[in-house]
C-alpha cells in the first residue's frame, strides 16, 4: 500500500469516527431535550449514558405504538369536575382523597390511551415520553400512597401527594383544574 493510500484510509476512518461522534452527540442532545430531568434520572439509574439512551429510545418506540389522544372538551371538563370533588374530599378524608386521586389519574391515563395495567414503573416510563416534566410528580405521589397503605404517611405527606397527583393530572388534561377552597358542605 502506498503512503497516499494509507493517508486516504486514515482520513476515511477519521471521517467515519467523526460522523459517529456527531451522530451520538445529536442523539444525546435530542433525548436530553425531549426528556429533560427524566434523562438525567435514567442515566443515574442505568449507570451509563449509552444504556440510558437505549432505554429512552425503547420507551419512545413502545409509546409510539399506543393510540394516545387528546381528551375532548367534554371529557376534560368531566375529569376536571371529578378532580375538584376529589380535592374537596381531602378536608374530611385525606386518605380517601389520595386514593381517589390515584384512581382518577389512572382513569384519565386510560382515556388518553395509556395502558394502565402492569407495573407502576412501566406506567411511569410510558408517561415519561409525553410528560417528562411531571412524571416525577407521579412517582412521588405513588411513593406516598404506598407509604399510606402501610399507615406511614402523615396528613402533610398526603397533602403533598395530592399536589403531585394534581401536577400530573393537569398535564394529562392539558389545562388547570381550578383551586378548591374551604371544606365541602
N, C-alpha and C positions, 0 to 999 in steps of 0.2 A: 504494500500500500504506500502510495506516495505521501509526502508531507501535506500536500494540498487535500488529498482525500481524508487524511486524519483530521485536518482542520475542519473540513466540512462535516465530518461525523461528530466532532466535538461541538460544533455550532448547532447541529441538529439536536443533539442531546440536551444542550443548554436551552434551546428554544422550547423543546418539549417540557423540560423541567419548569421553565418559566410559565408556560401555559398551564401546567398543573397547579403551580403555586397561585397563580391569578385566579384559576377556577375555584380552588379551595377557599381563598380569601373572599371571593364573591359569594360563595355558598354560605360561609360563616356570617358575612355581613347581612345577607338576606334573612337567614334564620334568626340572627340576633335581633334584627329589626322586627321581624314578624312576631317572635315570641317574647321579646322584652325580658322582664325578670325571670320568666319561666326558662329561658335559655340558660341563664346562669345557674338556676336551681338544678336543672338536668345535668349540666356539666359537673357540678359538685357531686350530684348523686351517682353519676356514671363514672366519675374519676378520670374522664378523658373527653376531650373535645370531639374526637372522631366518633366515639361511641355515642355521645350525646347527640351529635348531629344526625347520626343514623337513626336514633330513637325519634327525634323530632320529625325527620322526613317520613318515618314509618307512621307516625301519628297523622301527618298530613295526608298520606296515601289512604290510610284507614278511614279518616273522616270524609275524604272526597267521595267515598262510596255510600255515604249516608245521604238521605234526602232532607237536608237541613233547609228549613224555610222560615220566613218571617211570619209572625203572627198577624192575623187580620186585626183591624182596629177593634172589632167587637171582642175578639179573643183577648186582646191586650187589655182592654178595659175590664173584662170579666176577671182576669187574673189580678189586675190592679185592685179591684174591689175586694177580692179574696185576701190579698196581701194586707190591705188596710184593716180588714176584720181580724186577721191573724195578729196583726200588730196591736190592735186594741185589746185583744185577749191577754196580752203579756202582763198587763197590770194585775189581773186576777189569777192568772195561771201561767207563770213563766215557762215551766217545763212543757206544758201542753202547747204553748205558742211556738216554742222552738221545734217541737215535733211536727206541728202543723206547717211551719215554715219549711222544714226539710221536705215534707210531702208535697208542698206547693211548688218548690223548686223542681222536684222530680217530675211532677205533672207538666210543668212549663217546659222542661227539657224534652220530655216525651212529645209534647205538642209541637215543638220546634223540629223534631226528627232525630234527636239524640237517643241512642239506646240507653235504657236505664237499668237493665238487668246486669248481672255480673258484679264484679268487684268495684268498690269505691275508687280505687286507684285507676282503673280503666276509664270510669266516667270522668274523673278529673283530667286524665290525659286527653280524652276526647274533647273536653271543654277547652283545654289549653290551646287548641288550634285556632278557634274562633274568638275565644275570650281570655287571652293570655294575661291581661292586666287584672282580672278579677278571680282567676282560678285559685289563687292563694287564699282568697276570702272563703271559697268553698271548702278548701282543706281545713282552714282554721275553724269554721263553723262545724264541720263534721267532727273534728277532734273534740270540740266542746260537747257536742251531742253524745259522743261515745263516752266521755267522762261523766256526763249527766246520767247516762244509762247505768253507771256504777255509783251513782249518788255522790260524785266527786266534783261537781260543778256548783259554784256559788251563783247567786242571783246576778251578780255583776258579770260572771262568765256567760250566763245565759243572755244577758243584755248584749254583750259583745257578739255572741253567736247570731243574734237577730240582726245586728248591724252587718255582720259578714254575709249572712244569707241575703240581706237586702241589696248589698252591692252586686252580688251575682244576679239576683232576681231582676234588678233594674237593667243590667246589661243584657240579660236574656230577652227582656221585654223591649229594650231599645228606648226606654223612657223612664222618667222618675214616677214614683207612685204617690207622692204627696205625704206629708207628715201627718201623723195622728197625734192629737194632744188630749190629755186627760184620760180618765177611765171610762170604760163602757158603762152606759147607763141602762 
